[in-house]
């Protein structure tokens, strides 16, 4: 994605003045009489999101007015400026005054410039921004580029984004940053003891695989990222309704966001030994598909009874987490588009996270708020752990009943993490259902920026 930043100073850049209902009267008084009358004739009252271009006497744009929420408003959108790239005519602009958070507004401008143009020409006006002084433009560009990667991967339909294509994307990233790349494919998964990944993906004509990328100095703290890479989820034999499959190309959103996070870490050259594991599968329907009440032995050892074939994400993550856990990493993080229960509880914009590490929980909450990358802690409530019991196996992947689905999923995954010093699980949605400033409809980068900032604080 080309960055919307003007690298050289642009003296002729059009100023963007941010106004709220509280500050508008004072700002209006400073405008030339003709501009003030033009704003009045257009009924500009600094309503949040309202944009007005003021003409110069020669017909050019003299200034842009843009409405924000009042400072005291409890519903301020710190990404409001992300709407500007879609509202402004082509040109070079600058912030004439400070929005609520200048750094986040600059990031929002970059995120709002994203367009998915793989299959048709994206109508993208050439709108560029002279970055405000004091802003780390390189870091903002790093986060924006990584978010674009996640969005592109998720937005690509499954016919062009199967397990093989996802592996190709990881390989390309590895080559860019000099990382090591490996991939275990098809029946090799059984031979190398990844039975759950193989079981979920074996019905597809596109072979399942475990993608493995490593980067950094082996003496540095070990940070391992695991991302759910279900490239399309039919639900398996517990088939989803057609409406439930409409956005299932996004079921590899955990993998996409893990790759975005990995790109940020490598680009920033954080002092970590990074490992990325992505179980990439397609949960298909065929005569050899895994069935309800089938039992498989996991890589970790416990046997798993299949209570529901549509709870496949936790199965592939279980084998990948078990492998990651064997290295005893300093921090083990998994991301996945896992449960509808998380969406019922918190909606599409607020992913829950789970951890027993109180210091990590406090830190991730701080960075989530600071980066406007919202996350909400949920409990690993041990009394629900017994709901995973099976009468014929060590564990069931999907308890009967509809209660606490996101919690029981986290408890299931916790069974496969025993040796990592710290573990963080995030149940993301990976999709923006309706467009918001800086967040176009479609695939979304969630949790990655907050975690990147946490890792930067620890290992920068």
CORCORDA-V652533 format. One line per field, one symbol per residue. ss: DSSP state (A for helix, B for strand, O for the rest). A space follows every 50 residues. Layout:
# CORCORDA-V652533
ss=???
This chain:
# CORCORDA-V652533
ss=OOOOBOOOOOOOOBBBBBBOOOOAAAAAAAOOAAAAAAAAAOOOOOOOOO BBBBBOOOOOBBBBBBBOOOOOOOOOOOOAAAAAAAAOOOBBBBBOOOOO OAAAAAAAAAAOOOOOOOOOOOOOOOBBBBOOOOOOAAAAAAAAAAAAAA AAAAAOOAAAOOAAAAAAAAAAAAAAAOOBBBBBBOOAAAAOOOAAAAAA AOOOOOOOBBBBBBBOOOOOBBBBBBBBBBBBBOOOOOOOOAAAAOOAAA AAAAAAAAAAAAAAAAAOOOOBBBBBBBBBBBBOOOOOOOOOOOBBBOOO OOBBBOOOOOOOAAAAAAAAAAAAAAOOOOBBBBBBOOOAAAAAAAOOOO BBBBOOOAAAAAAAAAAAAAOOOOBBBOOOOAAAAAAAOOOOOOBBOOOO OOOOAAAAAAAAAAOOOOOOOOBBBBBOOOBBOOOBOOBOOBBOOOOAAA AAAAAAAAAO
